[in-house]
Amino acid sequence: QVSLVESGGGLVQPGGSLRLSCTASGSIYSIRWYRQAPGKERELVATVTSRGIITYMDSVRDRFTISRDNAGNTAFLQMNSLNPGDTAVYYCNADLISGRARYFDVWGQGTLVTVSS
């Protein structure tokens, strides 16, 4: 059994920054950050593929940075210049390797980011 645990959410003023972390119980093969705002559908924010290809949704490009540590079991989402439109629950979603097994589409529990003055 594998798991993902997010942390780093909270309340921040417009223009501020937050860094979200996603720690896996195995090695991260590929990682995705999603978010879901109240009353809206979940949307894909950023991705790092198994080959290291990084993509962002248009509204966060140049403000958010997705990365992962060298050990391979923690991913990050650095969020700068936050605005109220970024308010949402943020989820990490990953494909993991643990021992000889691969686990696909593993979800974390989510962490709430609120941007408000």
Rosetta blueprint (number, residue, H / E / L):
1 Q L
2 V L
3 S L
4 L E
5 V E
6 E E
7 S E
8 G L
9 G L
10 G E
11 L E
12 V E
13 Q L
14 P L
15 G L
16 G L
17 S L
18 L E
19 R E
20 L E
21 S E
22 C E
23 T E
24 A E
25 S L
26 G L
27 S E
28 I E
29 Y E
30 S E
31 I E
32 R E
33 W E
34 Y E
35 R E
36 Q E
37 A L
38 P L
39 G L
40 K L
41 E L
42 R L
43 E E
44 L E
45 V E
46 A E
47 T E
48 V E
49 T L
50 S L
51 R L
52 G L
53 I L
54 I E
55 T E
56 Y E
57 M L
58 D L
59 S L
60 V L
61 R L
62 D L
63 R L
64 F E
65 T E
66 I E
67 S E
68 R E
69 D L
70 N L
71 A L
72 G L
73 N L
74 T E
75 A E
76 F E
77 L E
78 Q E
79 M E
80 N L
81 S L
82 L L
83 N L
84 P H
85 G H
86 D H
87 T L
88 A E
89 V E
90 Y E
91 Y E
92 C E
93 N E
94 A E
95 D E
96 L E
97 I E
98 S E
99 G L
100 R L
101 A E
102 R E
103 Y E
104 F E
105 D E
106 V E
107 W E
108 G L
109 Q L
110 G L
111 T E
112 L E
113 V E
114 T E
115 V E
116 S L
117 S L
